[in-house]
Amino acid sequence: MNESDTSATTGTSGSDRTPPTTPCTVVWSQGRPYVLENGAGRPRWMGMDRHGRPQALTRDELCRRGWSYRRGR
C-alpha cells in the first residue's frame, strides 16, 4: 500500500481530505466516535469528551484533530 492509499483509508491526510457530509456518518477522532448531525443550522459532529460530556465539533475542528473511518489502536 502506498502513501496515498493509506491517507485515503485513514482520512488524516492534509487539507485536501475533509470529513464526509452524509448525516449519521460515524468517524473516529482521538479514540472517540463522532456522528454527523444535520439539524437546524450548521451540521456538527457530536461525540463525548473524556469526561462523558457531549461535545460538538465543527468540520474544521475535526480536520485539525484528525479523523478516520476506523477506530485507532
Steps between C-alpha positions, in 0.01 A plus 500: 500500500645839411467830688197625304314174567570532872376858523182417309429218746577691818365840400784677675691649211534874450243762411389318181312244712183613679254302713193353327180702473241221520285531817541221759850417373732380776869592507767460769720775640750458783349163592141626524207460257327804352169504310404766246172665599330709237232690689392862483797725440847371423583130494711393798694195610369377836690276739612485861802655666725299733265572792190368321353842426350579157747667268420672169772552237487694177637346182812717531559393862466136402752548217750662739466216751530231234236239423448160339224254417658246734581512868870555574696238687 
